Amino acid sequence: MKWVNLRFMLRKHRTLPIPFVLSIIGFGAFVTALDQTVVVTALPQVMLDLRVPISDLDHVSWIITAYLLGYTVAMPVIGRLGDVYGYVRVYQVSLLIFCIGTSLVAVSSNLEWMVGARVVQSIGGGAAVPIGMALATTMVSDSQRGFALGIVGASAEAGSMLGPVYGGAIVEALNWRWIFWLNIPQSMVIFLALFWLPNQSRMEDKVDYLGGVILVGMLLMFSLALSIGGLFTFDSLYPFVFLVVGVGLVIFLVMVEARVYQPLLAPVLFRSWAFLTANATQVLVGVALVIAMVTVPFMANTIMGKSSFTGGLWLLRLTGAISIGAVIGGLLVNRVGSRLLTVVGLGLVALGMFLVSGWDLDVGDPELTMHLMVAGFGFGLVVAPIALHAIGSAGDDYRSTAASLVVVSRVMGMTFGMAGLSAWGMDHFQVLTSGLEFSLVHPGEATGVFQSRLTEYSANVNFASLQLFQQFFFVAAIISIIAMVPALGMKRR
């Protein structure tokens, strides 16, 4: 027993190479983030294999939505488990859950099975980013924490960015099930490598399981209210029912947490100006980001007449710059401070979106690439300072919890932005095209005259669509500027 304890103490206090530590954590964030978007390009083959009719396309979208929901709602609870039982062990258990879920997805025989399996998979995958961030900040010195968080953030962004390309390549070479089978050896590499990292638990602390159940329910209600549509168009009661239940759970959670000795949502977090400003900024960043990521390829594939592949390449200019900006932001945050770096990043986002809002139908390089890269680089710059500011405000006993909540804030911002974008966009498009009449052939009308009127109608619709997309980008720029208000409250640590 003494020899075992001696071996543990030696492993706990030895110095591990920082590149080794960050490679493990970064690869974990990359693999699990990959599965957020990896299935996008495989959906046609999935529908064919599972015999899902095209009329059920709206149900198929739950293959993606289910992962995002599970990924979001499980994060805070898993984060708190990591704070108490140790980041390494909870990370390893989460990887095992991820592997179980990915195996169930790979053997899916129907759509319902696959959606349920994606939820299980996402619960395990949801641990990678927040626990990775918390683990990274404990394994490196204070001066390297910003860089470590930048690496984790860049890895997660790269995973989301390359997911569709990776999934498409696997589908072409093998079939869609191999997308998920290949997750297992990748996860096992991370699982085994984590044994080299010390697990520092705080067994004297407690996990507020009741608060966790209520919080999961609350986040689920709010996520469903924003995901199913109808919140802004008032054409369905369901989102409002979910909202009412969610608000009721908020009140219940506050009552429960006030009576718990070590609550899941520690009051110290919500009394911390640093934590509140970081999360407020993160929500607005999520709104602006989803507007940019949805509008760029959609604009390319519709009024620009570009292929889906070209639209993906356009988006790659934006998302690729995010990863670069995340690493550079991590290197700079300790030198210039969280507040200044976040404001600069948001300024670049606003500048890039303003430039993109001026695009016409003939836009091309180098303007196209430069404008998207400016915005993407700005989005990347804010990753490390926001995370570092939020995590640094929590203290050692709530570090992973704080990391999970700041990630949830971004996802909720993206969900809210997507719901608002679809509702406001459809309504505004109808306003822009309200005076246009679809061209029908009049009796006795010459073919040339009809074609001329049809061409004019198409040109007017394209112009209205262009105005709509331009306003989307303009709104993203304004939101980025608004995000500077809470960002200015982020003091240098």
C-alpha positions as CSV (number, residue, x, y, z in Angstrom):
1,M,0.0,0.0,0.0
2,K,2.8,2.4,0.8
3,W,4.5,1.7,-2.6
4,V,1.2,2.4,-4.3
5,N,0.8,5.7,-2.4
6,L,4.4,6.6,-3.2
7,R,3.9,6.0,-6.9
8,F,0.7,8.1,-6.8
9,M,2.5,11.0,-5.1
10,L,5.4,10.9,-7.6
11,R,2.9,10.9,-10.5
12,K,0.9,13.7,-8.9
13,H,3.9,16.1,-8.5
14,R,6.0,15.3,-11.5
15,T,6.3,17.9,-14.2
16,L,4.8,16.9,-17.5
17,P,5.7,18.6,-20.8
18,I,3.1,21.3,-21.5
19,P,2.8,20.3,-25.2
20,F,1.9,16.8,-24.1
21,V,-0.8,18.0,-21.7
22,L,-2.3,20.4,-24.2
23,S,-2.2,17.8,-27.0
24,I,-4.3,15.4,-24.9
25,I,-6.8,18.1,-23.9
26,G,-6.9,19.7,-27.3
27,F,-7.4,16.4,-29.1
28,G,-10.3,15.6,-26.8
29,A,-12.0,18.9,-27.5
30,F,-11.4,18.4,-31.3
31,V,-12.9,14.9,-31.4
32,T,-16.1,15.6,-29.4
33,A,-16.7,19.0,-31.2
34,L,-16.3,17.1,-34.5
35,D,-19.4,15.2,-33.8
36,Q,-21.5,18.4,-33.5
37,T,-21.3,18.9,-37.3
38,V,-19.8,15.6,-38.6
39,V,-23.2,14.2,-39.5
40,V,-24.3,17.1,-41.7
41,T,-22.9,15.7,-44.9
42,A,-24.0,12.2,-44.0
43,L,-27.7,13.0,-43.6
44,P,-28.8,11.9,-47.1
45,Q,-27.1,8.5,-46.7
46,V,-28.6,8.2,-43.2
47,M,-32.1,8.9,-44.5
48,L,-31.6,6.3,-47.3
49,D,-30.2,3.7,-45.0
50,L,-32.8,4.2,-42.2
51,R,-35.6,4.5,-44.8
52,V,-36.6,7.9,-43.7
53,P,-38.9,9.6,-46.3
54,I,-38.1,13.1,-47.5
55,S,-41.3,14.3,-45.9
56,D,-39.8,13.7,-42.5
57,L,-36.8,15.9,-43.2
58,D,-37.8,18.1,-40.2
59,H,-37.5,15.1,-38.0
60,V,-34.1,14.2,-39.3
61,S,-32.8,17.6,-38.1
62,W,-33.1,16.2,-34.6
63,I,-30.0,14.1,-35.2
64,I,-28.1,17.4,-35.0
65,T,-30.4,19.1,-32.5
66,A,-30.4,16.2,-30.0
67,Y,-26.6,16.3,-29.8
68,L,-26.6,20.1,-29.2
69,L,-29.3,19.8,-26.5
70,G,-27.5,17.0,-24.6
71,Y,-24.2,18.7,-25.1
72,T,-25.6,21.9,-23.5
73,V,-27.8,20.7,-20.7
74,A,-25.3,18.1,-19.3
75,M,-22.3,20.5,-19.1
76,P,-22.9,22.3,-15.8
77,V,-23.5,19.0,-13.9
78,I,-20.5,17.3,-15.4
79,G,-18.5,20.4,-14.7
80,R,-19.3,20.2,-11.0
81,L,-18.6,16.5,-10.9
82,G,-15.2,17.3,-12.3
83,D,-14.6,19.9,-9.5
84,V,-15.4,17.3,-6.8
85,Y,-14.1,14.0,-8.1
86,G,-11.2,15.2,-10.2
87,Y,-11.1,16.4,-13.8
88,V,-9.1,13.4,-15.1
89,R,-11.4,10.7,-13.8
90,V,-14.6,12.5,-14.8
91,Y,-13.1,13.2,-18.2
92,Q,-12.4,9.4,-18.6
93,V,-15.9,8.4,-17.5
94,S,-17.3,10.9,-19.9
95,L,-15.2,9.4,-22.7
96,L,-16.6,6.0,-21.9
97,I,-20.2,7.4,-22.1
98,F,-19.3,9.0,-25.4
99,C,-18.0,5.7,-26.7
100,I,-21.2,3.9,-25.6
101,G,-23.3,6.6,-27.3
102,T,-21.3,6.5,-30.5
103,S,-21.6,2.7,-30.7
104,L,-25.3,2.9,-30.3
105,V,-25.5,5.5,-33.1
106,A,-23.4,3.3,-35.3
107,V,-25.8,0.3,-34.9
108,S,-29.0,2.5,-35.2
109,S,-31.8,0.7,-37.0
110,N,-34.3,3.6,-37.0
111,L,-34.4,7.4,-36.6
112,E,-35.8,7.3,-33.0
113,W,-33.0,5.0,-31.9
114,M,-30.4,7.3,-33.5
115,V,-31.7,10.4,-31.9
116,G,-31.7,8.8,-28.5
117,A,-28.2,7.5,-29.0
118,R,-27.0,11.0,-30.0
119,V,-28.2,12.3,-26.7
120,V,-26.2,9.7,-24.8
121,Q,-23.2,10.5,-27.0
122,S,-23.5,14.2,-26.4
123,I,-23.7,13.8,-22.6
124,G,-20.2,12.2,-22.7
125,G,-18.9,14.7,-25.4
126,G,-20.2,17.7,-23.4
127,A,-17.5,17.2,-20.8
128,A,-14.5,17.7,-23.2
129,V,-14.5,21.5,-23.5
130,P,-15.3,22.7,-20.0
131,I,-13.3,20.0,-18.1
132,G,-10.6,20.4,-20.7
133,M,-10.4,24.1,-19.9
134,A,-10.4,23.5,-16.2
135,L,-7.8,20.8,-16.5
136,A,-5.6,22.9,-18.7
137,T,-5.6,25.8,-16.2
138,T,-4.5,23.5,-13.4
139,M,-1.7,21.8,-15.3
140,V,0.0,25.0,-16.5
141,S,1.4,28.0,-14.8
142,D,-0.6,31.2,-14.4
143,S,1.3,32.9,-17.2
144,Q,0.4,30.0,-19.6
145,R,-3.3,29.7,-18.8
146,G,-4.4,32.1,-21.5
147,F,-2.5,30.1,-24.1
148,A,-3.8,26.8,-22.8
149,L,-7.4,28.1,-23.0
150,G,-6.7,29.3,-26.5
151,I,-5.5,25.9,-27.6
152,V,-8.7,24.2,-26.2
153,G,-10.9,26.8,-27.8
154,A,-9.1,26.6,-31.1
155,S,-9.3,22.8,-31.1
156,A,-13.1,22.9,-30.5
157,E,-13.5,25.4,-33.3
158,A,-11.4,23.3,-35.6
159,G,-13.5,20.2,-34.8
160,S,-16.8,22.0,-35.6
161,M,-15.3,23.5,-38.7
162,L,-13.9,20.3,-40.1
163,G,-16.8,18.1,-39.1
164,P,-18.7,18.3,-42.4
165,V,-15.5,17.7,-44.5
166,Y,-14.4,14.8,-42.3
167,G,-17.9,13.2,-42.4
168,G,-18.1,13.6,-46.2
169,A,-14.8,11.9,-46.7
170,I,-15.8,9.0,-44.5
171,V,-19.1,8.6,-46.3
172,E,-17.3,8.6,-49.6
173,A,-14.7,6.0,-48.5
174,L,-16.8,3.7,-46.4
175,N,-20.3,4.6,-45.1
176,W,-21.9,6.8,-42.5
177,R,-21.7,4.3,-39.7
178,W,-17.9,4.4,-39.8
179,I,-18.1,8.1,-38.8
180,F,-19.1,6.9,-35.4
181,W,-17.1,3.6,-35.2
182,L,-13.9,5.6,-35.7
183,N,-14.7,7.7,-32.6
184,I,-13.9,4.7,-30.4
185,P,-10.2,4.3,-31.2
186,Q,-9.8,8.1,-31.1
187,S,-11.4,8.3,-27.7
188,M,-9.4,5.4,-26.3
189,V,-6.2,7.2,-27.2
190,I,-7.3,10.1,-25.1
191,F,-8.6,7.9,-22.4
192,L,-5.3,6.1,-22.0
193,A,-3.2,9.2,-22.3
194,L,-5.2,10.8,-19.4
195,F,-3.7,8.2,-17.0
196,W,-0.5,10.2,-17.3
197,L,-2.2,13.2,-15.8
198,P,-2.7,13.5,-12.0
199,N,-6.3,13.4,-10.7
200,Q,-6.8,16.0,-8.0
201,S,-10.1,15.4,-6.3
202,R,-11.8,17.5,-3.6
203,M,-13.8,14.8,-1.8
204,E,-14.6,17.1,1.0
205,D,-16.8,19.0,-1.4
206,K,-20.3,17.8,-2.3
207,V,-22.3,17.6,-5.6
208,D,-25.7,19.2,-5.5
209,Y,-27.6,16.5,-7.4
210,L,-31.1,17.9,-6.8
211,G,-29.9,21.3,-8.1
212,G,-28.3,19.5,-11.1
213,V,-31.6,17.8,-12.0
214,I,-33.5,21.1,-11.8
215,L,-30.8,22.9,-13.8
216,V,-30.8,20.2,-16.5
217,G,-34.6,20.5,-16.8
218,M,-34.4,24.3,-16.9
219,L,-31.8,24.4,-19.7
220,L,-33.8,21.7,-21.6
221,M,-37.0,23.8,-21.4
222,F,-35.2,26.9,-22.6
223,S,-33.3,25.1,-25.3
224,L,-36.5,23.4,-26.6
225,A,-38.3,26.7,-26.6
226,L,-35.7,28.2,-28.9
227,S,-35.1,25.2,-31.0
228,I,-38.6,24.1,-32.1
229,G,-39.5,27.5,-33.7
230,G,-42.6,29.6,-33.3
231,L,-41.3,31.7,-30.4
232,F,-41.0,34.9,-32.5
233,T,-43.7,34.1,-35.1
234,F,-46.4,33.3,-32.5
235,D,-47.7,30.4,-34.6
236,S,-47.3,27.8,-31.9
237,L,-48.0,27.6,-28.2
238,Y,-45.3,25.0,-27.5
239,P,-42.3,27.3,-27.2
240,F,-44.3,29.5,-24.7
241,V,-45.3,26.5,-22.7
242,F,-41.6,25.5,-22.5
243,L,-40.6,29.0,-21.5
244,V,-43.2,29.1,-18.7
245,V,-42.0,25.8,-17.4
246,G,-38.4,27.0,-17.7
247,V,-39.1,30.2,-15.7
248,G,-40.9,28.1,-13.1
249,L,-37.8,25.9,-12.8
250,V,-35.6,29.0,-12.4
251,I,-37.7,30.0,-9.4
252,F,-37.6,26.5,-8.0
253,L,-33.9,26.3,-8.5
254,V,-33.3,29.6,-6.7
255,M,-35.3,28.3,-3.7
256,V,-33.5,25.0,-3.6
257,E,-30.0,26.5,-4.0
258,A,-30.6,28.9,-1.2
259,R,-30.9,26.0,1.2
260,V,-28.0,23.9,0.0
261,Y,-24.6,24.2,1.7
262,Q,-22.6,23.7,-1.5
263,P,-25.0,24.6,-4.3
264,L,-24.3,23.6,-7.9
265,L,-24.7,27.3,-8.9
266,A,-22.5,28.9,-6.2
267,P,-23.7,32.4,-5.2
268,V,-20.1,33.5,-5.4
269,L,-20.3,33.1,-9.2
270,F,-23.4,35.3,-9.5
271,R,-22.0,37.9,-7.1
272,S,-18.9,38.1,-9.2
273,W,-18.9,41.0,-11.6
274,A,-16.1,39.2,-13.6
275,F,-18.2,36.1,-14.1
276,L,-21.4,38.0,-15.0
277,T,-19.7,40.3,-17.5
278,A,-17.9,37.4,-19.2
279,N,-21.1,35.4,-19.6
280,A,-23.1,38.4,-20.8
281,T,-20.4,39.1,-23.4
282,Q,-20.4,35.4,-24.4
283,V,-24.1,35.3,-25.0
284,L,-23.9,38.2,-27.4
285,V,-20.9,36.7,-29.1
286,G,-22.9,33.5,-29.7
287,V,-25.7,35.5,-31.3
288,A,-23.4,37.3,-33.7
289,L,-21.4,34.1,-34.5
290,V,-24.5,32.1,-35.5
291,I,-25.7,34.9,-37.8
292,A,-22.4,34.9,-39.6
293,M,-22.0,31.2,-39.8
294,V,-25.6,30.6,-41.2
295,T,-25.8,33.6,-43.5
296,V,-22.5,33.2,-45.3
297,P,-23.1,29.8,-46.9
298,F,-26.8,30.4,-47.4
299,M,-26.1,33.6,-49.3
300,A,-23.5,31.9,-51.4
301,N,-25.8,28.9,-52.2
302,T,-28.9,31.0,-53.1
303,I,-28.6,34.5,-54.7
304,M,-24.9,34.1,-55.5
305,G,-25.6,30.8,-57.4
306,K,-22.6,29.0,-55.9
307,S,-22.4,25.3,-55.1
308,S,-22.6,23.9,-51.6
309,F,-18.9,23.1,-51.7
310,T,-18.1,26.8,-52.6
311,G,-20.4,28.0,-49.8
312,G,-18.4,25.7,-47.4
313,L,-15.1,27.2,-48.6
314,W,-16.5,30.7,-48.0
315,L,-17.4,29.7,-44.5
316,L,-13.9,28.1,-44.0
317,R,-12.4,31.5,-44.4
318,L,-14.4,32.6,-41.4
319,T,-14.0,29.5,-39.2
320,G,-10.4,28.9,-40.1
321,A,-9.5,32.4,-38.9
322,I,-11.4,31.7,-35.6
323,S,-8.9,29.0,-34.7
324,I,-6.0,31.2,-35.5
325,G,-7.4,34.0,-33.5
326,A,-8.1,31.8,-30.5
327,V,-4.4,30.7,-30.3
328,I,-3.1,34.3,-30.7
329,G,-5.7,35.6,-28.2
330,G,-4.4,33.0,-25.7
331,L,-0.8,34.2,-26.2
332,L,-1.8,37.9,-25.7
333,V,-4.4,37.8,-22.9
334,N,-1.9,37.9,-20.1
335,R,0.0,40.8,-21.7
336,V,-2.9,43.1,-22.5
337,G,-5.7,41.9,-20.2
338,S,-9.0,40.3,-20.9
339,R,-11.0,43.6,-21.3
340,L,-8.8,45.2,-23.9
341,L,-8.3,42.0,-25.9
342,T,-12.1,41.2,-25.9
343,V,-13.0,44.7,-27.0
344,V,-10.4,44.6,-29.8
345,G,-11.8,41.2,-30.9
346,L,-15.3,42.5,-30.9
347,G,-14.2,45.6,-32.8
348,L,-12.7,43.3,-35.5
349,V,-16.0,41.3,-35.6
350,A,-18.0,44.5,-36.1
351,L,-15.6,45.8,-38.8
352,G,-15.7,42.5,-40.6
353,M,-19.5,42.2,-40.5
354,F,-19.9,45.9,-41.6
355,L,-17.7,45.1,-44.6
356,V,-19.6,42.0,-45.4
357,S,-22.9,43.9,-45.2
358,G,-21.7,45.9,-48.2
359,W,-21.3,42.9,-50.4
360,D,-23.1,42.9,-53.8
361,L,-23.8,40.0,-56.1
362,D,-20.4,40.3,-57.8
363,V,-18.2,40.2,-54.7
364,G,-15.0,38.2,-55.1
365,D,-11.5,37.9,-53.8
366,P,-9.5,39.4,-52.2
367,E,-12.3,41.4,-50.6
368,L,-14.4,38.3,-49.8
369,T,-11.5,36.5,-48.1
370,M,-10.2,39.5,-46.2
371,H,-13.6,40.6,-44.9
372,L,-14.4,37.1,-43.6
373,M,-11.0,36.6,-42.1
374,V,-11.2,39.9,-40.2
375,A,-14.5,38.9,-38.6
376,G,-13.3,35.3,-37.9
377,F,-10.0,36.5,-36.4
378,G,-12.1,38.8,-34.1
379,F,-14.3,35.9,-33.0
380,G,-11.2,33.9,-32.2
381,L,-9.5,36.7,-30.2
382,V,-12.3,36.7,-27.6
383,V,-12.3,32.9,-26.9
384,A,-9.4,32.9,-24.4
385,P,-10.0,36.2,-22.5
386,I,-13.7,35.5,-21.9
387,A,-13.0,31.9,-20.7
388,L,-10.0,33.0,-18.6
389,H,-12.0,35.8,-17.0
390,A,-14.9,33.6,-16.1
391,I,-12.9,30.7,-14.8
392,G,-10.5,32.9,-12.9
393,S,-13.4,34.4,-11.0
394,A,-14.6,31.0,-9.7
395,G,-11.7,29.8,-7.6
396,D,-10.3,26.3,-7.5
397,D,-13.5,24.6,-6.1
398,Y,-15.8,25.8,-9.0
399,R,-13.4,26.0,-11.9
400,S,-14.9,23.4,-14.1
401,T,-18.5,24.6,-13.3
402,A,-17.6,28.1,-14.3
403,A,-16.0,26.8,-17.6
404,S,-19.1,24.8,-18.4
405,L,-21.4,27.8,-17.7
406,V,-19.5,30.1,-20.0
407,V,-19.7,27.5,-22.8
408,V,-23.4,27.1,-22.2
409,S,-23.8,30.9,-22.4
410,R,-22.3,30.8,-25.9
411,V,-24.5,27.9,-27.1
412,M,-27.6,29.5,-25.7
413,G,-26.7,32.7,-27.4
414,M,-26.3,30.8,-30.7
415,T,-29.6,29.0,-30.2
416,F,-31.4,32.3,-29.4
417,G,-29.7,34.0,-32.4
418,M,-30.8,31.1,-34.7
419,A,-34.4,31.3,-33.6
420,G,-34.5,35.1,-34.0
421,L,-32.8,35.0,-37.3
422,S,-35.2,32.5,-38.9
423,A,-38.3,34.3,-37.6
424,W,-37.3,37.9,-38.2
425,G,-35.7,37.0,-41.6
426,M,-38.8,35.3,-42.9
427,D,-41.0,38.1,-41.8
428,H,-38.7,40.8,-43.2
429,F,-38.3,39.0,-46.5
430,Q,-42.1,39.0,-46.9
431,V,-42.1,42.8,-46.3
432,L,-39.4,43.3,-48.9
433,T,-41.2,41.3,-51.5
434,S,-44.7,42.3,-50.7
435,G,-45.0,44.5,-53.8
436,L,-43.8,41.9,-56.2
437,E,-46.1,39.7,-58.3
438,F,-45.0,36.4,-59.6
439,S,-45.0,36.5,-63.4
440,L,-47.7,34.4,-65.1
441,V,-48.2,34.1,-68.8
442,H,-51.0,36.4,-70.0
443,P,-53.3,35.3,-72.8
444,G,-51.8,36.2,-76.2
445,E,-48.5,37.4,-74.6
446,A,-45.4,36.9,-76.7
447,T,-42.8,34.5,-75.2
448,G,-40.1,37.2,-75.3
449,V,-42.2,39.6,-73.2
450,F,-43.0,36.9,-70.6
451,Q,-39.3,36.0,-70.3
452,S,-38.5,39.7,-69.9
453,R,-41.0,40.0,-67.1
454,L,-39.8,36.8,-65.5
455,T,-36.2,38.0,-65.6
456,E,-37.2,41.3,-64.0
457,Y,-39.1,39.4,-61.2
458,S,-36.1,37.2,-60.5
459,A,-33.8,40.2,-60.4
460,N,-36.2,42.0,-57.9
461,V,-36.4,38.9,-55.7
462,N,-32.6,38.6,-55.7
463,F,-32.2,42.2,-54.8
464,A,-34.7,41.8,-51.9
465,S,-32.8,38.8,-50.7
466,L,-29.5,40.6,-51.0
467,Q,-30.9,43.4,-48.9
468,L,-32.0,40.9,-46.3
469,F,-28.6,39.2,-46.1
470,Q,-26.9,42.6,-45.9
471,Q,-29.1,43.5,-42.9
472,F,-28.3,40.2,-41.2
473,F,-24.6,41.0,-41.3
474,F,-25.4,44.6,-40.2
475,V,-27.3,43.2,-37.2
476,A,-24.3,41.0,-36.4
477,A,-22.1,44.0,-36.4
478,I,-24.4,46.0,-34.1
479,I,-24.6,43.1,-31.7
480,S,-20.8,42.9,-31.6
481,I,-20.7,46.6,-30.7
482,I,-23.4,46.0,-28.0
483,A,-21.2,43.2,-26.6
484,M,-18.5,45.7,-25.9
485,V,-20.6,47.2,-23.1
486,P,-20.3,44.1,-20.8
487,A,-16.8,43.5,-22.2
488,L,-15.7,46.9,-20.9
489,G,-16.6,45.7,-17.4
490,M,-14.1,42.9,-17.6
491,K,-11.2,44.2,-15.6
492,R,-7.6,43.1,-16.2
493,R,-6.6,40.3,-13.8
